[in-house]
Amino acid sequence: MAGRSARGGRCRGSRALSAAVRLLAVSVLAVPLAVLVGQSIGFWRVRLAFAKLLALLPDDGVPNHVRVLPPPADEYAGTLPTTPGETRERLPEHGFSELFRAYFHAYDRDEERVFEVGSFVHRPEGRFGDWQVHVRLFPAPDGSTEVWAHWERNPYVAPLAHLRRDGYDTARGRRMAAELIDDLG
């Protein structure tokens, strides 16, 4: 009998296959659910909730993709006079789309943790173009919006190059964000 050992128990390979099937089933259900929730309440709210939960984990031994990281200081592009909510509404008018799958970011300001409240991407050559400018939004103390930006490879096209940060360029990302978004300064 395939999948059984000589003693009548399940084989290790069969258990691994069963676990993989369960993981696939959960993924098939979880991803559409996350998309539906994200579309109804805003992806930024889902990301913010996850970031706040992940921030409770100890940093030791936790991989970067599930940690809340500070944004690199050289990515700071400027401040918009609009609130984060207004900024999130305006960015699609400038060719940006909301980015759900990205590292979570927060930083400490005056002994208070400030979490990212928006992650957006602009791909000049379309969804499957080679490059993208990625912007992150943070609430400023006066209610305006801080923008942090970088230029990078599109993970849909070049996932390994994206993870290795091949071509990652903060100066170009800040410059492109300023060119694409009115009032950034």
C-alpha positions, 0 to 999 in steps of 0.5 A: 500500500502506497503511503504506509510503512511495513507496520501499517503507519503512515510514511514520512513522505506521506505526512509531508505531502499531507502537510503541504496539501493542508498549507496549500489549502490554507493559502488558497483560502487565506489569500482571497480572504486577505484580499477581500478584507484589504479591499473592504477596509484598506490594505494599509489597515491590514498591514498596520494591524500585522505590523503592530502584532509583529512588533510584539515579537522579540527581534532575536531569531526572527527573520526580516520578512516578519520583523518591523524594521526602521525605514532607512534614513536616506529614504526620507523624501519629504513631507506632503501637506495632506493627511495620510488618508488624503495622500492614500487617496491621491497616490493612484491619481499619480500612477501609484498602486497600493502594495500589500506585500512588503516589509513592515516599517516603523520608527521611534519618534519622541519615545513613541513608535510610529508605524507606516500607514501606507505602502505604494508602488509606481512601475513606469513600465507597468505591473511587469516592468523591471523597475519600481519606485516604492514609497512608504507613508508615515503620519507626521506630528502635525497631521501631514504625511512623511514620504520615504522612497527608494528605487528597486527591482520589481519582485514580480519580474526579478525576485532574487535581484529584488531581495539582493537589492540589486540596483536599489537606489534611494536617491533615484527613488526620492527624486522620482517620488518628488517628480510623480507626487505634487507638493512633495518637499 
